[in-house]
Amino acid sequence: MSLLHVASDELVAYEAKGWLAQVRGRLERRERLVTLYGRADAGEVVVTAVLEPEPHQLVALRTRIDAARGYHALTQAFPSVHCFERELHEQHGVRFHLGVAPSAIDDGSVELPGGTRLPADLVVIGVGVAPRTALAAAAGLRVEDGILVDDRLRTSASDVYAAGDVARYPDPRSKAPVRIEHFAAAERQGQAAARAVLGLGGPYRDVPFFWSQHYDVSFSYVGHAAAWDRIETRGSVEARDFAAFYLTGGRVLAVVTVGRDLLGLRAERAIEAGDDDALAAMMLEV
C-alpha cells in the first residue's frame, strides 16, 4: 500500500502533477483509494482530481481536524449546500465517513474507530498545514496564529517582513488580523513585501479568493468573513445558480457564488475598492 501526504491545495496545484498522473493510472487499474482529509479544501481537490477523467469508487474520510476556512463558511451557514456537495460526490462513487479519525493505517486497509476496516491500496492524506513560528518567536517577533505584520507586511521588527501562509495581516475591510492559506495570496504578498522594502507602493489591499471545483460544479469565494451577523442569498444551490453575501454591520465582507463567476469578479473589485454602493447594488440583482 502507498501513502501520499498532501499539505494543501497549493501542493496539489504545483508539486503534485507527477504523482497525480500516477494516481490516475493506478485508479484506472481499479486500485482502491482512501482519502483522509482534515482540511476540506485539500481533500476536495484530491477527490475531484483523481476522479477525472473517469469516475471510480472512492472512500473519503474526514478527520476531526477540519479547518473552517475559505468558502466553507458557506457550508456552515447553509446545511443544504453541504448536502448538495455530498450528494454530488456520492453520485460519483464517493463514500463518506464523517467526524472520525483513523485508528490505524495498515498494509491494505484503514481502520476506523469501532473496528471498521476500509480496504485500501493507496491512501491520500490531506490534513492542511500549521504556521511554523518558532524561529520568529525566538527572534522576538510578535506571533499569534502566524507572524503578526502591519499593512505593509512589516513584522514587529521594522526591518523584517513576512509574507504568505505564515503572515497575519490587518484585513483592509474588517480591520481584523487575518492569515490566508492560498498560493495566490503568497505570491501577491511576496511582491508587496518586496515593494515595501524598496519604499514603493502602498498598503497591501488584495482581496482573498478561493475556489473549490467539484466535477462540473465550482464554488467561488471572494473576501474574508470569519464571522457575520447577516447573510443575503440569491438563486438556488440545487439549480447551480447561487450567490451569498456575508455582512457585518451592514457591510459586505465576503461573497460566495455558484454559477455566477462574473458577479464574483465584480464583487472582488468592489471589495478591494471599498465600494459599498456597488456591493449593495449587486444584492438587488435576482
N, C-alpha and C positions, 0 to 999 in steps of 0.2 A: 504494500500500500504506500502511496505517496502523500506527503503533506506539503501544502503550499500556504504560506502566510502572506496576507495582503494587508498592508498597513492602512491604506486609504485609497480613495478613488484616484488620487494623483499617481499612485504606484501602478494602478491598473492602466491608466491612460498613457504613461510614459515608459515605464520599465518592463511592463509585463507583456508586451506584444509577442515576444518569443514564446513564453510559456503558454500564452492564450491559444496559439496555434496548436501547441502540443496537447492542451486540454481538450480542444475541439476534436483533435484526431483520436484521442482516447475515448471520448464520448461517442464518436461515430462507430467505435467498436463495441458500443453498449456497455462500457465500464460504468460502475455505479459511483455516483458523486454525492458527498455530503458537504454542505456549506455551513460553517459555523460563523455567525456574524453578530457582533455586538454593536458596531457602527452600521446602522441600517443602510446608509448610502453606499458604503463599501460592499456590503453583501449584495445589494441590488444590482450594482454594476457587474459584479461577478456572475450573479444569477442570469441576468439578461445576456451578458456577453457570451457565456458558454452555451446558451441555448440557441444561439444563432449560428448558422442559418437554418439548422434543423432542430425541432423540439426533441427533448429527451426526458426520460424520467429523472427527476432530481428531488432530493430531500434537502430543504433549507431549515436550519436550526438557528433560532435567535437566542443569544445568551442573555444573561441578566445585566450586562454592562452596556445596554443600548444607550447611545448618546442622542438626545433630542436636539439636533441641530438642523439648520437649513430648512428645507421645505417640510420637515417632519412636524413643525408647528401645525401644519395643515391636518395631518392625521391625528394629532392630539385634539384639535378643536372639532374635527368632524369625523366621528367614527365611521360614517358612510364612506369616506374616502379610503380609510384603511380597509374596509370590507371590499370595496371595489378593487383596490390594489391586490388584495389577497386572492380574490376570485379570479382576477386576470392571470395570476401566476398559476393557480390551480388548474385553470383551463389548459395550461401548457405542461402539465405533469408534475408541478412542484407540490411537495407535501410539507406542511409547516408543523413544527413543534415549538411553540412559543413559550417564552418565560422560563426556560430551563437551561442549565449549563451542563455540559457533558461530564459524566463521572470518569470516563476513561476513553482513550483512543487506542485501540489495539490493532494488531495486524489483521485487516479485513473487516473491521467494524468500528462503530462509535457507540459507546454505551451511555444511555441516559439514566437519570435517577429512577429507581424502581426496577431496573434490570432490562428495560427495553434496549435491544441492540439493532442498530441500523447498519446493514451491510454496506461496505464502502471499499472501493478500490482506490479512490482519490478523495482527500479531504482538503477543502479550501477554507482557510481561517482568515476572516476579515474583521478584525476587532478594533480598528482605529489606532490612534496614537495619543500620547500624553506629552505635554511640553517638557523638555529637559532643561531645567532652570538651575541645576545645582551649581554650575560654573558661574552663572550670572550672580546667584545669591552669594557665593563665596567671594566674588569680586566686589560685593557691597551694593549691587544694583537692586532696585525695588522689584520684587516679584510677587505676583498674585494670579494664579492660574495663567502663567506666562510671564513675560518680561514687560513691565509697565513702561509705556512710551507716551510722548506727547503727540500733538497733531502733525509734527514733522518727523515722527518716529525716533526722536531722541530719548534715550533712557534717562534715569536719574543722574547718570554721569554725562555731562553735556557733550562730551566728545565721543560718546559711544552710542551707536544706533542699533536698532533691532528691526527685523522685517520678517514677514512670513508667518507660518503657523504658530510660532512662539511669541509673536508680538501682540500685546494687548493695548489697543489704542482707543482714544475717545471717538465714539461714533458721532459724525457731524450732525446727525439728525436728532438722536435721543440724548446725546452728550454722555451716555454711559460708556464705560470701558468695554470693549468687545475684542474677541480673538476669533479670527476666521480661518478655518482649515480648508484652503482651496488653492490650487496651483496658480490660478489667475491672480488672486489676491497677493500671493507670494511674489509673483513676477512684478506686479504693479508697485507693491511696497518696496521692493528692492530698487526699482527705478526711482521712486520718490525719495528714498533714503539717499541715493547717490546724488540727486539734485540738491537735497538739503545739505549734504556735506560740502557741495560746491557753492552753496549760498544762492542757489537758483530755485525758482518755483515757490509755491505756497503750501498751505496745509494739505495733508492727504485727505481727499474727499471722495475717492472712488467708492461706488455703491457695491456692496457684496452681492453676488448672484450665485445661484446653484441650479442644477437641473438633475433630474433622475429619469432615465429612459427605461421604460418597461415595454419591450416588444415594439409595437407601433404607437404607444401612448407615452407622451413626455410631460412630466410635471416641471414647471419652471418657477423659480423663486427669486425675487429681487428685493433688496433692502435687508433689514435686520430687526426682528421683533422677538426679543426674549420674553416679553410679557405684553399684554394688551388688555384694554377694557371694552373693546367692541370690535366686531367683525362684520363687514358688509360683504354679502355674497351676490354673485350674478351667474346665471346659467345653471348647468347641471353636470355633475361629475359623470353620471351614467351616460349622458349624451356626449361625453368627452369635449365639452364646451363650457368652461367654468373659470371664474375669477373670484378671488377672496382678498379683501382689503383689511389689513390689520391696523387698528387705530388705537392711539393712546392720547387722551385729552383732545380728541377731535382731529389729530394729525395722523396721516397715513405713515406708518413705519415700514411696512412691507406689503408686497403683493404676490400672490400665488396664482398661476394660470395653468389651465389645461386647454390646449387647442386655441389659445389666444396669444400667440407669440408676439405679435405686433403691439398689443396692449402692454405686454410685459416690458418691451423695449421702451415704449413711451413712458411707462411708469418709472423705469430706471433713470431715464433722462430727467424726469420731473423731480424725483427724489434727490438726485445729485445737485440740481439747480435750486432746491428748496422751494419749488413752485407748487404751493398748496392749492392754488386755484385750479391748476391743470389736473392735479390728482382728484380734487372734488368733482371736476367735470367728468373724469373717467368713471367715477362711481355712479353717475347718472346714465351711463350707457347700459343698454339692456344686455 
